[in-house]
Amino acid sequence: MTDTTVYYALAECYDCWAAECDERFNKLKSNEEELNRIFIDIYGLQDELTSVVEDKDVTVRKADVQRDVKSFVSYAVGCMFGRYSLDTEGFYYTICSLHRILD
């Protein structure tokens, strides 16, 4: 496998991740706007409020290459130093493994 093959594979993986993030973002935004419409109709606030949700107000973030690379590197370093484990789901605290060794 050449370096360019690895690069393209990583780029393709990131593109899939970005597409998944965009899909999740758009679905959540749509759900929030639908909820706004429902509550506006229930309380008769059509003249005072709009159901539109701005992108900055959606609680799920879109993919961002720089932020995601930093998070991935941070996770990799955490795995190397025992902060996280690939063998255990969720957070893996080194202190937990220390207690297992001492018990």
SENUTI-969051 format. One record per atom (N, C-alpha, C): x, y, z; residue in one letter. Coordinates in steps of 0.2 Angstrom, whole numbers, padded with zeros to 4 digits, always signed. Layout:
N
XYZA/...
# end
This chain:
103
+0004-0006+0000M/+0000+0000+0000M/+0004+0006+0000M/+0003+0011-0005T/+0007+0017-0005T/+0005+0022-0001T/+0009+0027+0001D/+0006+0033+0005D/+0000+0036+0002D/+0000+0037-0005T/-0006+0040-0008T/-0012+0036-0007T/-0012+0029-0007T/-0017+0025-0006T/-0020+0026+0001T/-0016+0026+0006V/-0018+0028+0013V/-0021+0035+0014V/-0018+0039+0010Y/-0021+0046+0011Y/-0028+0046+0008Y/-0029+0043+0002Y/-0035+0043-0001Y/-0040+0039+0003Y/-0038+0034+0007A/-0043+0030+0011A/-0045+0034+0017A/-0040+0038+0020L/-0042+0043+0025L/-0046+0048+0023L/-0045+0051+0017A/-0049+0056+0014A/-0056+0054+0013A/-0057+0048+0011E/-0063+0045+0010E/-0067+0044+0016E/-0063+0041+0021C/-0066+0040+0028C/-0069+0047+0031C/-0065+0052+0030Y/-0067+0058+0032Y/-0073+0061+0029Y/-0073+0060+0022D/-0079+0062+0018D/-0085+0059+0020D/-0085+0052+0022C/-0090+0049+0025C/-0093+0051+0031C/-0088+0053+0036W/-0089+0056+0042W/-0093+0063+0042W/-0090+0067+0037A/-0093+0073+0036A/-0100+0073+0033A/-0101+0068+0029A/-0108+0067+0026A/-0113+0065+0032A/-0110+0060+0036E/-0114+0058+0042E/-0116+0064+0046E/-0111+0068+0048C/-0112+0074+0052C/-0117+0079+0049C/-0116+0080+0043D/-0121+0084+0039D/-0128+0082+0039D/-0129+0075+0038E/-0135+0072+0039E/-0138+0073+0046E/-0134+0071+0051R/-0137+0072+0058R/-0138+0079+0059R/-0134+0084+0057F/-0136+0091+0058F/-0142+0093+0055F/-0143+0091+0049N/-0149+0093+0045N/-0155+0090+0048N/-0155+0084+0050K/-0161+0081+0053K/-0162+0084+0060K/-0158+0086+0064L/-0159+0089+0070L/-0162+0096+0069L/-0159+0099+0065K/-0162+0106+0063K/-0169+0106+0061K/-0170+0101+0057S/-0177+0100+0054S/-0182+0098+0060S/-0180+0094+0064N/-0184+0092+0070N/-0185+0098+0075N/-0180+0102+0076E/-0181+0108+0080E/-0186+0113+0077E/-0185+0114+0070E/-0190+0118+0067E/-0197+0116+0067E/-0198+0109+0067E/-0204+0106+0067E/-0207+0107+0074E/-0203+0106+0079L/-0206+0107+0086L/-0207+0114+0087L/-0203+0119+0085N/-0205+0126+0085N/-0212+0128+0082N/-0213+0125+0076R/-0220+0126+0073R/-0225+0123+0077R/-0224+0117+0080I/-0230+0114+0084I/-0231+0119+0090I/-0226+0121+0094F/-0227+0125+0099F/-0230+0132+0098F/-0228+0135+0092I/-0230+0141+0090I/-0238+0141+0088I/-0240+0135+0085D/-0247+0134+0084D/-0251+0133+0090D/-0248+0129+0095I/-0252+0128+0101I/-0253+0134+0105I/-0248+0138+0105Y/-0249+0144+0109Y/-0251+0151+0105Y/-0252+0150+0099G/-0254+0155+0095G/-0249+0161+0094G/-0243+0159+0093L/-0238+0165+0093L/-0236+0166+0086L/-0240+0165+0081Q/-0238+0166+0074Q/-0235+0173+0072Q/-0238+0178+0075D/-0236+0185+0074D/-0230+0187+0078D/-0228+0183+0083E/-0222+0185+0087E/-0216+0181+0086E/-0217+0175+0084L/-0211+0170+0083L/-0211+0167+0076L/-0205+0165+0074T/-0204+0161+0068T/-0201+0154+0070T/-0202+0149+0066S/-0200+0142+0068S/-0193+0141+0065S/-0190+0146+0061V/-0183+0145+0059V/-0178+0145+0064V/-0174+0140+0063V/-0168+0139+0068V/-0162+0141+0064V/-0158+0145+0067E/-0151+0147+0063E/-0146+0141+0065E/-0142+0140+0060D/-0137+0135+0060D/-0133+0135+0067D/-0131+0141+0069K/-0127+0142+0075K/-0131+0140+0082K/-0137+0139+0081D/-0141+0137+0087D/-0143+0130+0087D/-0140+0126+0082V/-0141+0119+0082V/-0136+0116+0087V/-0138+0111+0091T/-0133+0109+0096T/-0128+0103+0093T/-0129+0101+0088V/-0124+0096+0085V/-0120+0099+0080V/-0113+0098+0081R/-0108+0102+0076R/-0108+0098+0070R/-0106+0102+0065K/-0104+0099+0058K/-0097+0097+0058K/-0095+0093+0053A/-0088+0091+0053A/-0083+0097+0052A/-0078+0097+0055D/-0073+0102+0054D/-0066+0099+0054D/-0062+0099+0049V/-0056+0095+0048V/-0051+0097+0053V/-0050+0103+0055Q/-0045+0105+0060Q/-0047+0102+0067Q/-0053+0104+0069R/-0055+0101+0075R/-0055+0094+0076R/-0058+0090+0071D/-0058+0083+0071D/-0051+0080+0071D/-0046+0083+0067V/-0040+0080+0068V/-0037+0081+0074V/-0038+0087+0077K/-0035+0088+0084K/-0038+0083+0089K/-0045+0082+0089S/-0048+0077+0093S/-0046+0070+0092S/-0044+0068+0086F/-0042+0061+0084F/-0035+0060+0087F/-0031+0065+0086V/-0024+0065+0089V/-0024+0065+0097V/-0028+0069+0100S/-0029+0069+0107S/-0031+0062+0109S/-0036+0059+0106Y/-0038+0052+0108Y/-0033+0047+0107Y/-0029+0047+0101A/-0023+0043+0100A/-0018+0043+0106A/-0016+0049+0108V/-0012+0050+0113V/-0014+0048+0120V/-0021+0049+0121G/-0024+0046+0127G/-0024+0038+0127G/-0025+0035+0121C/-0024+0028+0121C/-0017+0026+0123C/-0012+0029+0120M/-0005+0028+0121M/-0003+0028+0128M/-0006+0033+0132F/-0004+0034+0139F/-0009+0031+0144F/-0014+0027+0141G/-0018+0024+0146G/-0024+0028+0148G/-0026+0033+0145R/-0032+0037+0147R/-0038+0034+0144R/-0037+0031+0138Y/-0043+0028+0135Y/-0040+0021+0133Y/-0045+0016+0131S/-0043+0010+0129S/-0047+0008+0123S/-0044+0004+0119L/-0047+0002+0113L/-0051-0005+0115L/-0050-0008+0120D/-0053-0014+0122D/-0059-0013+0126D/-0060-0007+0129T/-0066-0005+0133T/-0070+0000+0130T/-0077+0000+0130E/-0081+0005+0128E/-0081+0011+0133E/-0082+0017+0130G/-0083+0022+0135G/-0076+0025+0137G/-0076+0028+0143F/-0070+0031+0146F/-0066+0025+0150F/-0060+0025+0149Y/-0056+0020+0153Y/-0051+0024+0157Y/-0052+0024+0163Y/-0047+0028+0168Y/-0041+0024+0170Y/-0035+0026+0169T/-0029+0023+0171T/-0030+0020+0179T/-0033+0025+0183I/-0034+0023+0190I/-0038+0017+0191I/-0043+0015+0186C/-0046+0009+0187C/-0042+0003+0186C/-0038+0004+0181S/-0033-0002+0179S/-0028-0003+0185S/-0026+0003+0188L/-0021+0002+0194L/-0025-0002+0199L/-0031+0000+0201H/-0035-0004+0206H/-0035-0011+0204H/-0036-0013+0198R/-0037-0020+0196R/-0030-0023+0198R/-0024-0020+0196I/-0018-0023+0197I/-0016-0024+0205I/-0018-0019+0209L/-0017-0019+0216L/-0021-0024+0220L/-0027-0025+0217D/-0032-0030+0220D/-0030-0037+0220D/
# end
